[in-house]
Amino acid sequence: MRHRIKLRPVEVKDFVAAASKCDFDVDIAYNRYIVDAKSIVGVLGLDFNQILTVSYSGYNAEFEQFMRRFAVAC
């Protein structure tokens, strides 16, 4: 799965907590910079003025619903 999202710094804690509940790898990236979405330090290092891409290969219904809050149009 791949989602394009917009994230604000105040939302990072909730985002990382939601990603951490997944039993599969979740990455978040912009341009060529990719970090583990379960790492609060890594996610805080991102440029929040950019549209971010979240990638993962598993499925978690709760995480899918959470991701809809941050989705941006392609």
Predicted model as a PDB file, atoms N, CA, C, CB and O in Angstrom, pLDDT in the B-factor column:
MODEL        1                                                                  
ATOM      1  N   MET A   1       0.836  -1.181   0.000  1.00 91.00           N  
ATOM      2  CA  MET A   1       0.000   0.000   0.000  1.00 91.00           C  
ATOM      3  C   MET A   1       0.881   1.245   0.000  1.00 91.00           C  
ATOM      4  CB  MET A   1      -0.951  -0.002   1.213  1.00 91.00           C  
ATOM      5  O   MET A   1       2.000   1.235   0.512  1.00 91.00           O  
ATOM      6  N   ARG A   2       0.366   2.280  -0.568  1.00 94.00           N  
ATOM      7  CA  ARG A   2       1.082   3.544  -0.604  1.00 94.00           C  
ATOM      8  C   ARG A   2       0.051   4.661  -0.452  1.00 94.00           C  
ATOM      9  CB  ARG A   2       1.911   3.700  -1.933  1.00 94.00           C  
ATOM     10  O   ARG A   2      -0.944   4.711  -1.175  1.00 94.00           O  
ATOM     11  N   HIS A   3       0.307   5.550   0.499  1.00 95.00           N  
ATOM     12  CA  HIS A   3      -0.575   6.695   0.739  1.00 95.00           C  
ATOM     13  C   HIS A   3       0.241   7.973   0.729  1.00 95.00           C  
ATOM     14  CB  HIS A   3      -1.332   6.545   2.082  1.00 95.00           C  
ATOM     15  O   HIS A   3       1.362   8.009   1.237  1.00 95.00           O  
ATOM     16  N   ARG A   4      -0.320   9.012   0.154  1.00 96.00           N  
ATOM     17  CA  ARG A   4       0.287  10.337   0.205  1.00 96.00           C  
ATOM     18  C   ARG A   4      -0.451  11.114   1.296  1.00 96.00           C  
ATOM     19  CB  ARG A   4       0.212  11.078  -1.200  1.00 96.00           C  
ATOM     20  O   ARG A   4      -1.676  11.228   1.274  1.00 96.00           O  
ATOM     21  N   ILE A   5       0.318  11.646   2.249  1.00 97.00           N  
ATOM     22  CA  ILE A   5      -0.294  12.312   3.397  1.00 97.00           C  
ATOM     23  C   ILE A   5       0.365  13.662   3.658  1.00 97.00           C  
ATOM     24  CB  ILE A   5      -0.196  11.426   4.645  1.00 97.00           C  
ATOM     25  O   ILE A   5       1.463  13.948   3.179  1.00 97.00           O  
ATOM     26  N   LYS A   6      -0.329  14.464   4.419  1.00 96.00           N  
ATOM     27  CA  LYS A   6       0.207  15.713   4.956  1.00 96.00           C  
ATOM     28  C   LYS A   6       0.152  15.553   6.470  1.00 96.00           C  
ATOM     29  CB  LYS A   6      -0.612  16.998   4.451  1.00 96.00           C  
ATOM     30  O   LYS A   6      -0.903  15.236   7.021  1.00 96.00           O  
ATOM     31  N   LEU A   7       1.258  15.767   7.137  1.00 95.00           N  
ATOM     32  CA  LEU A   7       1.373  15.533   8.574  1.00 95.00           C  
ATOM     33  C   LEU A   7       1.938  16.778   9.234  1.00 95.00           C  
ATOM     34  CB  LEU A   7       2.265  14.298   8.872  1.00 95.00           C  
ATOM     35  O   LEU A   7       2.850  17.414   8.705  1.00 95.00           O  
ATOM     36  N   ARG A   8       1.394  17.121  10.390  1.00 95.00           N  
ATOM     37  CA  ARG A   8       1.912  18.251  11.171  1.00 95.00           C  
ATOM     38  C   ARG A   8       2.709  17.710  12.357  1.00 95.00           C  
ATOM     39  CB  ARG A   8       0.748  19.180  11.662  1.00 95.00           C  
ATOM     40  O   ARG A   8       2.445  16.603  12.827  1.00 95.00           O  
ATOM     41  N   PRO A   9       3.679  18.477  12.842  1.00 95.00           N  
ATOM     42  CA  PRO A   9       4.500  18.001  13.966  1.00 95.00           C  
ATOM     43  C   PRO A   9       3.683  17.565  15.189  1.00 95.00           C  
ATOM     44  CB  PRO A   9       5.462  19.087  14.379  1.00 95.00           C  
ATOM     45  O   PRO A   9       4.079  16.628  15.881  1.00 95.00           O  
ATOM     46  N   VAL A  10       2.567  18.218  15.464  1.00 96.00           N  
ATOM     47  CA  VAL A  10       1.763  17.849  16.634  1.00 96.00           C  
ATOM     48  C   VAL A  10       1.061  16.504  16.457  1.00 96.00           C  
ATOM     49  CB  VAL A  10       0.731  18.928  16.915  1.00 96.00           C  
ATOM     50  O   VAL A  10       0.565  15.933  17.429  1.00 96.00           O  
ATOM     51  N   GLU A  11       1.016  15.997  15.234  1.00 96.00           N  
ATOM     52  CA  GLU A  11       0.356  14.725  14.945  1.00 96.00           C  
ATOM     53  C   GLU A  11       1.319  13.542  14.924  1.00 96.00           C  
ATOM     54  CB  GLU A  11      -0.356  14.813  13.622  1.00 96.00           C  
ATOM     55  O   GLU A  11       0.893  12.396  14.786  1.00 96.00           O  
ATOM     56  N   VAL A  12       2.610  13.817  15.059  1.00 97.00           N  
ATOM     57  CA  VAL A  12       3.627  12.771  14.933  1.00 97.00           C  
ATOM     58  C   VAL A  12       3.467  11.686  15.990  1.00 97.00           C  
ATOM     59  CB  VAL A  12       5.016  13.378  15.030  1.00 97.00           C  
ATOM     60  O   VAL A  12       3.547  10.501  15.666  1.00 97.00           O  
ATOM     61  N   LYS A  13       3.249  12.055  17.219  1.00 97.00           N  
ATOM     62  CA  LYS A  13       3.130  11.065  18.294  1.00 97.00           C  
ATOM     63  C   LYS A  13       2.005  10.068  17.997  1.00 97.00           C  
ATOM     64  CB  LYS A  13       2.876  11.767  19.645  1.00 97.00           C  
ATOM     65  O   LYS A  13       2.195   8.861  18.147  1.00 97.00           O  
ATOM     66  N   ASP A  14       0.843  10.560  17.580  1.00 96.00           N  
ATOM     67  CA  ASP A  14      -0.286   9.678  17.260  1.00 96.00           C  
ATOM     68  C   ASP A  14       0.009   8.828  16.027  1.00 96.00           C  
ATOM     69  CB  ASP A  14      -1.561  10.502  17.035  1.00 96.00           C  
ATOM     70  O   ASP A  14      -0.352   7.652  15.980  1.00 96.00           O  
ATOM     71  N   PHE A  15       0.664   9.424  15.028  1.00 97.00           N  
ATOM     72  CA  PHE A  15       1.003   8.685  13.818  1.00 97.00           C  
ATOM     73  C   PHE A  15       1.947   7.528  14.139  1.00 97.00           C  
ATOM     74  CB  PHE A  15       1.641   9.620  12.780  1.00 97.00           C  
ATOM     75  O   PHE A  15       1.710   6.398  13.710  1.00 97.00           O  
ATOM     76  N   VAL A  16       3.006   7.800  14.885  1.00 98.00           N  
ATOM     77  CA  VAL A  16       3.982   6.763  15.245  1.00 98.00           C  
ATOM     78  C   VAL A  16       3.316   5.677  16.091  1.00 98.00           C  
ATOM     79  CB  VAL A  16       5.182   7.382  16.012  1.00 98.00           C  
ATOM     80  O   VAL A  16       3.601   4.492  15.915  1.00 98.00           O  
ATOM     81  N   ALA A  17       2.437   6.073  16.999  1.00 97.00           N  
ATOM     82  CA  ALA A  17       1.732   5.084  17.830  1.00 97.00           C  
ATOM     83  C   ALA A  17       0.871   4.169  16.962  1.00 97.00           C  
ATOM     84  CB  ALA A  17       0.854   5.790  18.891  1.00 97.00           C  
ATOM     85  O   ALA A  17       0.837   2.959  17.184  1.00 97.00           O  
ATOM     86  N   ALA A  18       0.181   4.735  15.981  1.00 97.00           N  
ATOM     87  CA  ALA A  18      -0.657   3.927  15.084  1.00 97.00           C  
ATOM     88  C   ALA A  18       0.200   2.996  14.233  1.00 97.00           C  
ATOM     89  CB  ALA A  18      -1.509   4.835  14.176  1.00 97.00           C  
ATOM     90  O   ALA A  18      -0.148   1.829  14.059  1.00 97.00           O  
ATOM     91  N   ALA A  19       1.314   3.494  13.703  1.00 98.00           N  
ATOM     92  CA  ALA A  19       2.207   2.666  12.891  1.00 98.00           C  
ATOM     93  C   ALA A  19       2.816   1.544  13.733  1.00 98.00           C  
ATOM     94  CB  ALA A  19       3.322   3.528  12.263  1.00 98.00           C  
ATOM     95  O   ALA A  19       3.013   0.434  13.239  1.00 98.00           O  
ATOM     96  N   SER A  20       3.109   1.828  14.982  1.00 97.00           N  
ATOM     97  CA  SER A  20       3.740   0.840  15.867  1.00 97.00           C  
ATOM     98  C   SER A  20       2.821  -0.332  16.183  1.00 97.00           C  
ATOM     99  CB  SER A  20       4.173   1.502  17.160  1.00 97.00           C  
ATOM    100  O   SER A  20       3.299  -1.399  16.567  1.00 97.00           O  
ATOM    101  N   LYS A  21       1.530  -0.157  16.030  1.00 97.00           N  
ATOM    102  CA  LYS A  21       0.570  -1.238  16.281  1.00 97.00           C  
ATOM    103  C   LYS A  21       0.527  -2.243  15.135  1.00 97.00           C  
ATOM    104  CB  LYS A  21      -0.821  -0.662  16.508  1.00 97.00           C  
ATOM    105  O   LYS A  21      -0.045  -3.324  15.277  1.00 97.00           O  
ATOM    106  N   CYS A  22       1.125  -1.893  14.008  1.00 97.00           N  
ATOM    107  CA  CYS A  22       1.130  -2.783  12.844  1.00 97.00           C  
ATOM    108  C   CYS A  22       2.220  -3.843  13.000  1.00 97.00           C  
ATOM    109  CB  CYS A  22       1.342  -1.976  11.535  1.00 97.00           C  
ATOM    110  O   CYS A  22       3.308  -3.556  13.499  1.00 97.00           O  
ATOM    111  N   ASP A  23       1.923  -5.052  12.574  1.00 97.00           N  
ATOM    112  CA  ASP A  23       2.907  -6.134  12.673  1.00 97.00           C  
ATOM    113  C   ASP A  23       3.711  -6.288  11.381  1.00 97.00           C  
ATOM    114  CB  ASP A  23       2.207  -7.454  13.009  1.00 97.00           C  
ATOM    115  O   ASP A  23       4.227  -7.367  11.090  1.00 97.00           O  
ATOM    116  N   PHE A  24       3.813  -5.218  10.618  1.00 98.00           N  
ATOM    117  CA  PHE A  24       4.590  -5.182   9.384  1.00 98.00           C  
ATOM    118  C   PHE A  24       5.354  -3.861   9.342  1.00 98.00           C  
ATOM    119  CB  PHE A  24       3.668  -5.345   8.124  1.00 98.00           C  
ATOM    120  O   PHE A  24       5.055  -2.938  10.099  1.00 98.00           O  
ATOM    121  N   ASP A  25       6.340  -3.779   8.453  1.00 98.00           N  
ATOM    122  CA  ASP A  25       7.139  -2.560   8.331  1.00 98.00           C  
ATOM    123  C   ASP A  25       6.317  -1.439   7.713  1.00 98.00           C  
ATOM    124  CB  ASP A  25       8.397  -2.820   7.490  1.00 98.00           C  
ATOM    125  O   ASP A  25       5.539  -1.661   6.785  1.00 98.00           O  
ATOM    126  N   VAL A  26       6.497  -0.240   8.236  1.00 98.00           N  
ATOM    127  CA  VAL A  26       5.846   0.954   7.704  1.00 98.00           C  
ATOM    128  C   VAL A  26       6.946   1.990   7.506  1.00 98.00           C  
ATOM    129  CB  VAL A  26       4.697   1.488   8.667  1.00 98.00           C  
ATOM    130  O   VAL A  26       7.670   2.320   8.445  1.00 98.00           O  
ATOM    131  N   ASP A  27       7.068   2.500   6.290  1.00 98.00           N  
ATOM    132  CA  ASP A  27       8.057   3.525   5.978  1.00 98.00           C  
ATOM    133  C   ASP A  27       7.350   4.816   5.602  1.00 98.00           C  
ATOM    134  CB  ASP A  27       8.992   3.064   4.838  1.00 98.00           C  
ATOM    135  O   ASP A  27       6.240   4.797   5.070  1.00 98.00           O  
ATOM    136  N   ILE A  28       7.996   5.924   5.880  1.00 98.00           N  
ATOM    137  CA  ILE A  28       7.474   7.226   5.491  1.00 98.00           C  
ATOM    138  C   ILE A  28       8.614   7.971   4.804  1.00 98.00           C  
ATOM    139  CB  ILE A  28       6.914   8.031   6.734  1.00 98.00           C  
ATOM    140  O   ILE A  28       9.757   7.932   5.259  1.00 98.00           O  
ATOM    141  N   ALA A  29       8.292   8.649   3.703  1.00 96.00           N  
ATOM    142  CA  ALA A  29       9.355   9.238   2.883  1.00 96.00           C  
ATOM    143  C   ALA A  29       8.906  10.498   2.154  1.00 96.00           C  
ATOM    144  CB  ALA A  29       9.850   8.224   1.877  1.00 96.00           C  
ATOM    145  O   ALA A  29       7.714  10.736   1.958  1.00 96.00           O  
ATOM    146  N   TYR A  30       9.882  11.287   1.765  1.00 92.00           N  
ATOM    147  CA  TYR A  30       9.711  12.329   0.763  1.00 92.00           C  
ATOM    148  C   TYR A  30      11.020  12.425   0.006  1.00 92.00           C  
ATOM    149  CB  TYR A  30       9.309  13.710   1.407  1.00 92.00           C  
ATOM    150  O   TYR A  30      12.098  12.254   0.576  1.00 92.00           O  
ATOM    151  N   ASN A  31      10.915  12.700  -1.289  1.00 90.00           N  
ATOM    152  CA  ASN A  31      12.073  12.657  -2.182  1.00 90.00           C  
ATOM    153  C   ASN A  31      12.791  11.324  -2.003  1.00 90.00           C  
ATOM    154  CB  ASN A  31      13.041  13.849  -1.904  1.00 90.00           C  
ATOM    155  O   ASN A  31      12.179  10.273  -2.197  1.00 90.00           O  
ATOM    156  N   ARG A  32      14.060  11.339  -1.642  1.00 91.00           N  
ATOM    157  CA  ARG A  32      14.806  10.083  -1.451  1.00 91.00           C  
ATOM    158  C   ARG A  32      15.063   9.774   0.016  1.00 91.00           C  
ATOM    159  CB  ARG A  32      16.131  10.146  -2.189  1.00 91.00           C  
ATOM    160  O   ARG A  32      15.810   8.847   0.328  1.00 91.00           O  
ATOM    161  N   TYR A  33      14.465  10.525   0.910  1.00 94.00           N  
ATOM    162  CA  TYR A  33      14.671  10.359   2.342  1.00 94.00           C  
ATOM    163  C   TYR A  33      13.586   9.434   2.880  1.00 94.00           C  
ATOM    164  CB  TYR A  33      14.655  11.734   3.081  1.00 94.00           C  
ATOM    165  O   TYR A  33      12.406   9.784   2.847  1.00 94.00           O  
ATOM    166  N   ILE A  34      13.972   8.250   3.378  1.00 96.00           N  
ATOM    167  CA  ILE A  34      13.031   7.247   3.879  1.00 96.00           C  
ATOM    168  C   ILE A  34      13.371   6.931   5.326  1.00 96.00           C  
ATOM    169  CB  ILE A  34      13.065   5.954   3.009  1.00 96.00           C  
ATOM    170  O   ILE A  34      14.531   6.687   5.660  1.00 96.00           O  
ATOM    171  N   VAL A  35      12.349   6.936   6.190  1.00 97.00           N  
ATOM    172  CA  VAL A  35      12.561   6.585   7.600  1.00 97.00           C  
ATOM    173  C   VAL A  35      11.517   5.555   8.041  1.00 97.00           C  
ATOM    174  CB  VAL A  35      12.491   7.854   8.504  1.00 97.00           C  
ATOM    175  O   VAL A  35      10.471   5.394   7.411  1.00 97.00           O  
ATOM    176  N   ASP A  36      11.825   4.881   9.113  1.00 98.00           N  
ATOM    177  CA  ASP A  36      10.904   3.937   9.742  1.00 98.00           C  
ATOM    178  C   ASP A  36       9.796   4.744  10.405  1.00 98.00           C  
ATOM    179  CB  ASP A  36      11.641   3.015  10.783  1.00 98.00           C  
ATOM    180  O   ASP A  36      10.070   5.576  11.270  1.00 98.00           O  
ATOM    181  N   ALA A  37       8.557   4.509  10.013  1.00 98.00           N  
ATOM    182  CA  ALA A  37       7.430   5.265  10.552  1.00 98.00           C  
ATOM    183  C   ALA A  37       7.150   4.938  12.019  1.00 98.00           C  
ATOM    184  CB  ALA A  37       6.191   4.995   9.726  1.00 98.00           C  
ATOM    185  O   ALA A  37       6.340   5.606  12.660  1.00 98.00           O  
ATOM    186  N   LYS A  38       7.816   3.917  12.547  1.00 98.00           N  
ATOM    187  CA  LYS A  38       7.641   3.563  13.954  1.00 98.00           C  
ATOM    188  C   LYS A  38       8.667   4.262  14.841  1.00 98.00           C  
ATOM    189  CB  LYS A  38       7.743   2.051  14.134  1.00 98.00           C  
ATOM    190  O   LYS A  38       8.700   4.046  16.052  1.00 98.00           O  
ATOM    191  N   SER A  39       9.506   5.103  14.231  1.00 98.00           N  
ATOM    192  CA  SER A  39      10.544   5.837  14.955  1.00 98.00           C  
ATOM    193  C   SER A  39      10.149   7.302  15.090  1.00 98.00           C  
ATOM    194  CB  SER A  39      11.908   5.711  14.238  1.00 98.00           C  
ATOM    195  O   SER A  39      10.119   8.035  14.102  1.00 98.00           O  
ATOM    196  N   ILE A  40       9.849   7.721  16.296  1.00 97.00           N  
ATOM    197  CA  ILE A  40       9.432   9.112  16.495  1.00 97.00           C  
ATOM    198  C   ILE A  40      10.553  10.081  16.129  1.00 97.00           C  
ATOM    199  CB  ILE A  40       8.999   9.337  17.949  1.00 97.00           C  
ATOM    200  O   ILE A  40      10.287  11.151  15.582  1.00 97.00           O  
ATOM    201  N   VAL A  41      11.797   9.722  16.423  1.00 97.00           N  
ATOM    202  CA  VAL A  41      12.938  10.582  16.078  1.00 97.00           C  
ATOM    203  C   VAL A  41      13.072  10.690  14.562  1.00 97.00           C  
ATOM    204  CB  VAL A  41      14.251  10.032  16.697  1.00 97.00           C  
ATOM    205  O   VAL A  41      13.301  11.777  14.031  1.00 97.00           O  
ATOM    206  N   GLY A  42      12.930   9.566  13.868  1.00 96.00           N  
ATOM    207  CA  GLY A  42      13.021   9.580  12.412  1.00 96.00           C  
ATOM    208  C   GLY A  42      11.928  10.416  11.776  1.00 96.00           C  
ATOM    209  O   GLY A  42      12.195  11.215  10.878  1.00 96.00           O  
ATOM    210  N   VAL A  43      10.697  10.237  12.236  1.00 97.00           N  
ATOM    211  CA  VAL A  43       9.567  10.978  11.667  1.00 97.00           C  
ATOM    212  C   VAL A  43       9.692  12.466  11.968  1.00 97.00           C  
ATOM    213  CB  VAL A  43       8.234  10.438  12.215  1.00 97.00           C  
ATOM    214  O   VAL A  43       9.366  13.295  11.119  1.00 97.00           O  
ATOM    215  N   LEU A  44      10.159  12.816  13.160  1.00 96.00           N  
ATOM    216  CA  LEU A  44      10.327  14.238  13.496  1.00 96.00           C  
ATOM    217  C   LEU A  44      11.399  14.913  12.633  1.00 96.00           C  
ATOM    218  CB  LEU A  44      10.691  14.386  14.976  1.00 96.00           C  
ATOM    219  O   LEU A  44      11.428  16.139  12.528  1.00 96.00           O  
ATOM    220  N   GLY A  45      12.263  14.131  12.026  1.00 95.00           N  
ATOM    221  CA  GLY A  45      13.297  14.674  11.155  1.00 95.00           C  
ATOM    222  C   GLY A  45      12.821  14.998   9.749  1.00 95.00           C  
ATOM    223  O   GLY A  45      13.587  15.527   8.942  1.00 95.00           O  
ATOM    224  N   LEU A  46      11.566  14.687   9.446  1.00 95.00           N  
ATOM    225  CA  LEU A  46      11.024  14.942   8.113  1.00 95.00           C  
ATOM    226  C   LEU A  46      10.646  16.415   7.938  1.00 95.00           C  
ATOM    227  CB  LEU A  46       9.802  14.052   7.860  1.00 95.00           C  
ATOM    228  O   LEU A  46      10.480  17.149   8.912  1.00 95.00           O  
ATOM    229  N   ASP A  47      10.516  16.822   6.692  1.00 94.00           N  
ATOM    230  CA  ASP A  47      10.077  18.178   6.354  1.00 94.00           C  
ATOM    231  C   ASP A  47       8.557  18.164   6.245  1.00 94.00           C  
ATOM    232  CB  ASP A  47      10.738  18.684   5.014  1.00 94.00           C  
ATOM    233  O   ASP A  47       8.013  17.637   5.276  1.00 94.00           O  
ATOM    234  N   PHE A  48       7.872  18.732   7.222  1.00 95.00           N  
ATOM    235  CA  PHE A  48       6.412  18.681   7.268  1.00 95.00           C  
ATOM    236  C   PHE A  48       5.741  19.644   6.295  1.00 95.00           C  
ATOM    237  CB  PHE A  48       5.942  18.979   8.660  1.00 95.00           C  
ATOM    238  O   PHE A  48       4.513  19.684   6.212  1.00 95.00           O  
ATOM    239  N   ASN A  49       6.532  20.414   5.561  1.00 95.00           N  
ATOM    240  CA  ASN A  49       5.977  21.257   4.507  1.00 95.00           C  
ATOM    241  C   ASN A  49       5.790  20.457   3.219  1.00 95.00           C  
ATOM    242  CB  ASN A  49       6.886  22.468   4.253  1.00 95.00           C  
ATOM    243  O   ASN A  49       5.173  20.938   2.269  1.00 95.00           O  
ATOM    244  N   GLN A  50       6.322  19.239   3.192  1.00 94.00           N  
ATOM    245  CA  GLN A  50       6.250  18.368   2.019  1.00 94.00           C  
ATOM    246  C   GLN A  50       5.086  17.384   2.158  1.00 94.00           C  
ATOM    247  CB  GLN A  50       7.582  17.603   1.826  1.00 94.00           C  
ATOM    248  O   GLN A  50       4.639  17.076   3.263  1.00 94.00           O  
ATOM    249  N   ILE A  51       4.609  16.902   1.013  1.00 96.00           N  
ATOM    250  CA  ILE A  51       3.672  15.785   1.023  1.00 96.00           C  
ATOM    251  C   ILE A  51       4.513  14.532   1.229  1.00 96.00           C  
ATOM    252  CB  ILE A  51       2.811  15.710  -0.315  1.00 96.00           C  
ATOM    253  O   ILE A  51       5.493  14.310   0.518  1.00 96.00           O  
ATOM    254  N   LEU A  52       4.132  13.726   2.190  1.00 97.00           N  
ATOM    255  CA  LEU A  52       4.883  12.536   2.569  1.00 97.00           C  
ATOM    256  C   LEU A  52       4.232  11.289   1.975  1.00 97.00           C  
ATOM    257  CB  LEU A  52       4.976  12.419   4.102  1.00 97.00           C  
ATOM    258  O   LEU A  52       3.020  11.258   1.762  1.00 97.00           O  
ATOM    259  N   THR A  53       5.026  10.279   1.714  1.00 97.00           N  
ATOM    260  CA  THR A  53       4.515   9.017   1.186  1.00 97.00           C  
ATOM    261  C   THR A  53       4.728   7.927   2.226  1.00 97.00           C  
ATOM    262  CB  THR A  53       5.210   8.646  -0.159  1.00 97.00           C  
ATOM    263  O   THR A  53       5.850   7.690   2.675  1.00 97.00           O  
ATOM    264  N   VAL A  54       3.640   7.269   2.600  1.00 97.00           N  
ATOM    265  CA  VAL A  54       3.694   6.168   3.564  1.00 97.00           C  
ATOM    266  C   VAL A  54       3.549   4.871   2.770  1.00 97.00           C  
ATOM    267  CB  VAL A  54       2.564   6.301   4.674  1.00 97.00           C  
ATOM    268  O   VAL A  54       2.603   4.716   1.998  1.00 97.00           O  
ATOM    269  N   SER A  55       4.483   3.944   2.960  1.00 97.00           N  
ATOM    270  CA  SER A  55       4.479   2.668   2.238  1.00 97.00           C  
ATOM    271  C   SER A  55       4.522   1.507   3.214  1.00 97.00           C  
ATOM    272  CB  SER A  55       5.669   2.588   1.265  1.00 97.00           C  
ATOM    273  O   SER A  55       5.233   1.549   4.218  1.00 97.00           O  
ATOM    274  N   TYR A  56       3.757   0.474   2.912  1.00 97.00           N  
ATOM    275  CA  TYR A  56       3.751  -0.749   3.719  1.00 97.00           C  
ATOM    276  C   TYR A  56       3.113  -1.858   2.910  1.00 97.00           C  
ATOM    277  CB  TYR A  56       2.994  -0.541   5.065  1.00 97.00           C  
ATOM    278  O   TYR A  56       2.404  -1.595   1.939  1.00 97.00           O  
ATOM    279  N   SER A  57       3.363  -3.106   3.307  1.00 95.00           N  
ATOM    280  CA  SER A  57       2.857  -4.231   2.521  1.00 95.00           C  
ATOM    281  C   SER A  57       1.807  -5.062   3.252  1.00 95.00           C  
ATOM    282  CB  SER A  57       3.996  -5.117   2.123  1.00 95.00           C  
ATOM    283  O   SER A  57       1.224  -5.965   2.651  1.00 95.00           O  
ATOM    284  N   GLY A  58       1.552  -4.791   4.503  1.00 96.00           N  
ATOM    285  CA  GLY A  58       0.555  -5.540   5.259  1.00 96.00           C  
ATOM    286  C   GLY A  58      -0.783  -4.830   5.269  1.00 96.00           C  
ATOM    287  O   GLY A  58      -0.981  -3.840   4.564  1.00 96.00           O  
ATOM    288  N   TYR A  59      -1.709  -5.348   6.081  1.00 96.00           N  
ATOM    289  CA  TYR A  59      -3.016  -4.724   6.218  1.00 96.00           C  
ATOM    290  C   TYR A  59      -3.417  -4.691   7.681  1.00 96.00           C  
ATOM    291  CB  TYR A  59      -4.071  -5.470   5.383  1.00 96.00           C  
ATOM    292  O   TYR A  59      -3.335  -5.695   8.388  1.00 96.00           O  
ATOM    293  N   ASN A  60      -3.851  -3.524   8.122  1.00 96.00           N  
ATOM    294  CA  ASN A  60      -4.379  -3.325   9.462  1.00 96.00           C  
ATOM    295  C   ASN A  60      -5.533  -2.338   9.316  1.00 96.00           C  
ATOM    296  CB  ASN A  60      -3.268  -2.799  10.472  1.00 96.00           C  
ATOM    297  O   ASN A  60      -5.309  -1.173   8.990  1.00 96.00           O  
ATOM    298  N   ALA A  61      -6.757  -2.787   9.550  1.00 96.00           N  
ATOM    299  CA  ALA A  61      -7.947  -1.959   9.323  1.00 96.00           C  
ATOM    300  C   ALA A  61      -7.899  -0.664  10.131  1.00 96.00           C  
ATOM    301  CB  ALA A  61      -9.210  -2.742   9.677  1.00 96.00           C  
ATOM    302  O   ALA A  61      -8.275   0.394   9.626  1.00 96.00           O  
ATOM    303  N   GLU A  62      -7.447  -0.739  11.363  1.00 95.00           N  
ATOM    304  CA  GLU A  62      -7.369   0.449  12.212  1.00 95.00           C  
ATOM    305  C   GLU A  62      -6.377   1.462  11.640  1.00 95.00           C  
ATOM    306  CB  GLU A  62      -6.963   0.058  13.645  1.00 95.00           C  
ATOM    307  O   GLU A  62      -6.643   2.664  11.642  1.00 95.00           O  
ATOM    308  N   PHE A  63      -5.237   0.979  11.151  1.00 96.00           N  
ATOM    309  CA  PHE A  63      -4.239   1.868  10.559  1.00 96.00           C  
ATOM    310  C   PHE A  63      -4.766   2.483   9.262  1.00 96.00           C  
ATOM    311  CB  PHE A  63      -2.928   1.104  10.295  1.00 96.00           C  
ATOM    312  O   PHE A  63      -4.529   3.662   8.999  1.00 96.00           O  
ATOM    313  N   GLU A  64      -5.470   1.705   8.456  1.00 95.00           N  
ATOM    314  CA  GLU A  64      -6.066   2.230   7.219  1.00 95.00           C  
ATOM    315  C   GLU A  64      -7.024   3.385   7.524  1.00 95.00           C  
ATOM    316  CB  GLU A  64      -6.814   1.107   6.459  1.00 95.00           C  
ATOM    317  O   GLU A  64      -7.002   4.413   6.847  1.00 95.00           O  
ATOM    318  N   GLN A  65      -7.847   3.209   8.531  1.00 94.00           N  
ATOM    319  CA  GLN A  65      -8.793   4.262   8.918  1.00 94.00           C  
ATOM    320  C   GLN A  65      -8.034   5.489   9.430  1.00 94.00           C  
ATOM    321  CB  GLN A  65      -9.777   3.743  10.003  1.00 94.00           C  
ATOM    322  O   GLN A  65      -8.399   6.622   9.117  1.00 94.00           O  
ATOM    323  N   PHE A  66      -6.991   5.263  10.207  1.00 92.00           N  
ATOM    324  CA  PHE A  66      -6.177   6.355  10.727  1.00 92.00           C  
ATOM    325  C   PHE A  66      -5.542   7.136   9.577  1.00 92.00           C  
ATOM    326  CB  PHE A  66      -5.090   5.814  11.679  1.00 92.00           C  
ATOM    327  O   PHE A  66      -5.494   8.365   9.620  1.00 92.00           O  
ATOM    328  N   MET A  67      -5.057   6.440   8.557  1.00 95.00           N  
ATOM    329  CA  MET A  67      -4.390   7.080   7.423  1.00 95.00           C  
ATOM    330  C   MET A  67      -5.326   8.006   6.657  1.00 95.00           C  
ATOM    331  CB  MET A  67      -3.831   6.028   6.485  1.00 95.00           C  
ATOM    332  O   MET A  67      -4.874   9.003   6.095  1.00 95.00           O  
ATOM    333  N   ARG A  68      -6.605   7.701   6.622  1.00 94.00           N  
ATOM    334  CA  ARG A  68      -7.573   8.544   5.901  1.00 94.00           C  
ATOM    335  C   ARG A  68      -7.623   9.966   6.441  1.00 94.00           C  
ATOM    336  CB  ARG A  68      -8.958   7.927   5.978  1.00 94.00           C  
ATOM    337  O   ARG A  68      -7.955  10.898   5.708  1.00 94.00           O  
ATOM    338  N   ARG A  69      -7.299  10.137   7.706  1.00 93.00           N  
ATOM    339  CA  ARG A  69      -7.300  11.491   8.319  1.00 93.00           C  
ATOM    340  C   ARG A  69      -6.268  12.395   7.684  1.00 93.00           C  
ATOM    341  CB  ARG A  69      -7.033  11.403   9.827  1.00 93.00           C  
ATOM    342  O   ARG A  69      -6.442  13.614   7.668  1.00 93.00           O  
ATOM    343  N   PHE A  70      -5.195  11.825   7.159  1.00 94.00           N  
ATOM    344  CA  PHE A  70      -4.066  12.610   6.657  1.00 94.00           C  
ATOM    345  C   PHE A  70      -3.947  12.589   5.129  1.00 94.00           C  
ATOM    346  CB  PHE A  70      -2.783  12.097   7.267  1.00 94.00           C  
ATOM    347  O   PHE A  70      -3.060  13.236   4.572  1.00 94.00           O  
ATOM    348  N   ALA A  71      -4.819  11.864   4.457  1.00 94.00           N  
ATOM    349  CA  ALA A  71      -4.707  11.674   3.008  1.00 94.00           C  
ATOM    350  C   ALA A  71      -4.817  12.997   2.248  1.00 94.00           C  
ATOM    351  CB  ALA A  71      -5.786  10.708   2.523  1.00 94.00           C  
ATOM    352  O   ALA A  71      -5.565  13.899   2.626  1.00 94.00           O  
ATOM    353  N   VAL A  72      -4.053  13.075   1.175  1.00 92.00           N  
ATOM    354  CA  VAL A  72      -4.140  14.203   0.243  1.00 92.00           C  
ATOM    355  C   VAL A  72      -4.455  13.645  -1.134  1.00 92.00           C  
ATOM    356  CB  VAL A  72      -2.810  15.044   0.223  1.00 92.00           C  
ATOM    357  O   VAL A  72      -4.130  12.497  -1.438  1.00 92.00           O  
ATOM    358  N   ALA A  73      -5.084  14.453  -1.958  1.00 76.00           N  
ATOM    359  CA  ALA A  73      -5.431  14.029  -3.319  1.00 76.00           C  
ATOM    360  C   ALA A  73      -4.164  13.846  -4.143  1.00 76.00           C  
ATOM    361  CB  ALA A  73      -6.372  15.060  -3.997  1.00 76.00           C  
ATOM    362  O   ALA A  73      -3.200  14.596  -3.989  1.00 76.00           O  
ATOM    363  N   CYS A  74      -4.170  12.872  -4.993  1.00 60.00           N  
ATOM    364  CA  CYS A  74      -3.001  12.601  -5.861  1.00 60.00           C  
ATOM    365  C   CYS A  74      -2.929  13.577  -6.998  1.00 60.00           C  
ATOM    366  CB  CYS A  74      -3.049  11.181  -6.415  1.00 60.00           C  
ATOM    367  O   CYS A  74      -2.017  13.500  -7.822  1.00 60.00           O  
TER     368      CYS A  74                                                      
ENDMDL                                                                          
END                                                                             
